[in-house]
Amino acid sequence: MKGPRGAAVVAHGGGPTIVMNASLAGVVEECRCHSQITALYGARHGIEGVLNEDFVDLYKQDRALMEAIAESPGSALGSCRREVRDEDYERALAVFRARNIRYFFYNGGNGSMYLAMRIARTAREAGYDLRVIGIPKTIDNDLAETDHTPGYGSTARFFASALRDIGSDLRQLPRRVSVVEVMGRNAGWLVAATALARYYPDDPPHLIYLPERPLAPDKLLADVDRVYSRLGYAVVAVCEGQKDDKGGFFGADQFAADGFQRRLSANLAHVLAQLIAGGLGLRTRSEKPGVLGRSSAAFASRVDREEARLCGRAAVRAAVSGETEKMVTLVREPGPKYRSTTGLADLEKVAYTERLFPSEWIHPSGSDVVPEFLEYAAPLVGEIEPQPRLKA
């Protein structure tokens, strides 16, 4: 089935990633291949650009410029986090009608997929032929129905590299403990990937804590004491969403992290460092790379960037072939060598649904991951080269 003739809009939602612009480039280059897409607009700052009719003409962009943007981190269009009211969906549809926009591509996480679903349903109920396809994006890797998400591999590469380098520093000047806070909110996919930093048996991180498993303060102290007694130093990787055995954030400050009143600790690593210093009498510092982890272009994973672009192209192909109310997924093909392709999932199965880290991939100790996870994550992240050591 050939799609209707009309314009298309692409927009970004939620936090940017190192490879988000690669998906944008994929949309642009694929739209150019289909004559029924008469124009392609980028909405500045996500849904706000749609509601305010603040568009940039992407067909007018030089191809060389788009290639450069595809290699750059962040969101060239700008993104947003805002709650969308019922009347906003009607407003968006009115904008689409006025400009004969028949294709809408929204790049984002599970909240963005909910927004895309609502726009698609609003159009369908009004009898307006609008093709809506979601493009997956989140560093947290917590989208349902897909093997993994663009943005994850590159950010995981950053944090694994950071743990490798922090660990090397402490090994060379020991008698210290470092607590490194890793992004991820409710899902431990990113903090788990710091295990890829290890090359030698005692390489950091020595302890990895995931939010899917509550952590008692006494266990943390016992774990750190055990590692420190054996090695003379300890490196702890903890997810920003880690909770204690009482359901709190160890007494850390909290704030609304994303404009939706979802609470997150503001200084978790610092509080845990103080806990360790006070409880064990050890010199302890905290590190919180934060947004640096999702914005450092130097850590882009080749696979991540290629798949992000592939998802952008697949979204356009799906729309012109007649699909709507779907999200592009990444499907891992069987076999010893890593390969992936794309698929489609219903938006309603993805909207506001979190895919948490599997319990079977958490080590029985509660402070590590199992080899099966490393096999899953390694091809997405790429090789983390070890720091060289002098021979004994």
Secondary structure as UniProt FT lines:
FT   STRAND          6..12
FT   HELIX           20..31
FT   TURN            32..33
FT   TURN            35..36
FT   STRAND          37..43
FT   TURN            44..46
FT   HELIX           47..51
FT   TURN            52..53
FT   STRAND          55..57
FT   HELIX           58..60
FT   HELIX           63..70
FT   HELIX           86..98
FT   TURN            99..100
FT   STRAND          101..108
FT   HELIX           110..125
FT   TURN            126..127
FT   STRAND          131..136
FT   TURN            139..140
FT   TURN            144..145
FT   TURN            150..151
FT   HELIX           152..172
FT   STRAND          177..182
FT   TURN            185..186
FT   HELIX           189..193
FT   HELIX           194..197
FT   TURN            201..202
FT   STRAND          207..209
FT   TURN            211..212
FT   HELIX           217..231
FT   STRAND          234..239
FT   TURN            240..241
FT   TURN            245..246
FT   TURN            250..251
FT   STRAND          254..256
FT   STRAND          263..265
FT   HELIX           268..280
FT   STRAND          284..287
FT   TURN            290..291
FT   HELIX           292..295
FT   HELIX           297..299
FT   HELIX           302..320
FT   TURN            321..322
FT   STRAND          326..332
FT   STRAND          340..346
FT   HELIX           347..349
FT   TURN            350..352
FT   HELIX           359..361
FT   TURN            364..365
FT   HELIX           371..381
//
